[in-house]
Amino acid sequence: MRSAISLFSYLLKFIVKRDEYSQFVLAEYISSRIYPKLKFSEFGRRWLEDSSFFEYYESVMDKENWHSADRKFNLRNLMNLIKKDNEANLIEFGAYKGASALLMCEWANERNGSVYLLDSFKGLSEPGPKDGNYWQKSDLRATVEDVQKTLTHYSNFEIFPGYIPDSLKAIPEKVFDFAHFDLDLFQPTLDSLNYIYPRMSKGGVLVFDDYGFLSCPGVTSAVDQFFVDKQENVVEISSGQAFVVIL
Ligand SMILES: C[S@@+](CC[C@H](N)C(=O)[O-])C[C@H]1O[C@@H](n2cnc3c(N)ncnc32)[C@H](O)[C@@H]1O
């Protein structure tokens, strides 16, 4: 009975006021009844008004798929932790069609930096015992041409096709300032971490796209296992990402 009264009052406000806040309150109320696990965040956040960000997002994602908007926004802004304002080296493990690479190329392009992109272009490698059963081998398959098309306005990137760890051998010896991990699986995440950690600059940043996802338990294990004896802390954020600043 109380629920019905609340719903009626939210509906009434929505009909009478027709303002954005009444829409938000009604949406929150209905959503909490249908899917209580989804916790609405506060009304009126600036990032939801960032039209240039959403223009980028809609240009790289399927229509009405907002599932990684928060992560892409965080990635874009976490790059601002990079201390070097000229000639930084950025690397991504797991480029797929280049959606996050586009943000990385844009950031690096304004600062004369370079972006190194790795992907098998055969989809995921074979999931192992720590990876649960959500993913199958060859899921998320893209092509080099997909990435080139996404990055068509940039020339500050290099693509390294092939399965990790083999493809790591082709990367030129560099100091890196930013690394984005988006491989969904335990073994390639651990292999990439073993490769990049000793090559990171002090103050460099590692971002793990899928650390906090129940579908990617292997990534959580790989990152936790790797940092257990390191001085850096892993910071998990509510989007499902985690990041580390190299000390
Ligand atoms: C979630 S997608 C990456 C999404 C991408 N960062 C974006 O912005 O859209 C995961 C990618 O990891 C790649 N991948 C998974 N295991 C790999 C491995 N062992 N070696 C190389 N690439 C791998 C897959 O081919 C796939 O493209």
The ligand as an SDF file (V2000), in Angstrom:
LIG
                    3D

 27 29  0  0  0  0  0  0  0  0999 V2000
   37.2880   -6.5100  -24.0130 C   0  0  0  0  0  0  0  0  0  0  0  0
   38.2100   -6.5720  -25.4870 S   0  0  0  0  0  0  0  0  0  0  0  0
   39.1190   -5.0870  -25.4350 C   0  0  0  0  0  0  0  0  0  0  0  0
   38.2330   -3.8630  -25.5740 C   0  0  0  0  0  0  0  0  0  0  0  0
   38.9570   -2.6130  -26.0180 C   0  0  0  0  0  0  0  0  0  0  0  0
   39.9300   -2.1620  -25.0610 N   0  0  0  0  0  0  0  0  0  0  0  0
   37.9740   -1.5030  -26.3390 C   0  0  0  0  0  0  0  0  0  0  0  0
   38.2430   -0.3620  -26.0070 O   0  0  0  0  0  0  0  0  0  0  0  0
   36.9370   -1.7540  -26.9570 O   0  0  0  0  0  0  0  0  0  0  0  0
   39.3910   -7.8040  -25.1150 C   0  0  0  0  0  0  0  0  0  0  0  0
   40.4400   -7.9860  -26.1960 C   0  0  0  0  0  0  0  0  0  0  0  0
   41.5030   -8.7750  -25.6550 O   0  0  0  0  0  0  0  0  0  0  0  0
   42.0670   -9.5330  -26.7050 C   0  0  0  0  0  0  0  0  0  0  0  0
   42.8150  -10.6590  -26.1220 N   0  0  0  0  0  0  0  0  0  0  0  0
   42.3880  -11.5460  -25.2080 C   0  0  0  0  0  0  0  0  0  0  0  0
   43.3580  -12.4500  -24.9250 N   0  0  0  0  0  0  0  0  0  0  0  0
   44.4430  -12.0870  -25.6490 C   0  0  0  0  0  0  0  0  0  0  0  0
   45.7700  -12.5800  -25.7560 C   0  0  0  0  0  0  0  0  0  0  0  0
   46.1980  -13.6570  -25.0890 N   0  0  0  0  0  0  0  0  0  0  0  0
   46.6160  -11.9520  -26.5880 N   0  0  0  0  0  0  0  0  0  0  0  0
   46.2240  -10.8420  -27.2870 C   0  0  0  0  0  0  0  0  0  0  0  0
   44.9760  -10.3240  -27.2140 N   0  0  0  0  0  0  0  0  0  0  0  0
   44.0990  -10.9390  -26.4190 C   0  0  0  0  0  0  0  0  0  0  0  0
   40.8700   -9.9660  -27.5310 C   0  0  0  0  0  0  0  0  0  0  0  0
   41.2410  -10.2840  -28.8490 O   0  0  0  0  0  0  0  0  0  0  0  0
   39.9360   -8.7420  -27.4380 C   0  0  0  0  0  0  0  0  0  0  0  0
   40.0480   -7.9270  -28.5680 O   0  0  0  0  0  0  0  0  0  0  0  0
  1  2  1  0
  2  3  1  0
  2 10  1  0
  3  4  1  0
  4  5  1  0
  5  6  1  0
  5  7  1  0
  7  8  2  0
  7  9  1  0
 10 11  1  0
 11 12  1  0
 11 26  1  0
 12 13  1  0
 13 14  1  0
 13 24  1  0
 14 15  1  0
 14 23  1  0
 15 16  2  0
 16 17  1  0
 17 18  1  0
 17 23  2  0
 18 19  1  0
 18 20  2  0
 20 21  1  0
 21 22  2  0
 22 23  1  0
 24 25  1  0
 24 26  1  0
 26 27  1  0
M  CHG  2   2   1   9  -1
M  END
$$$$
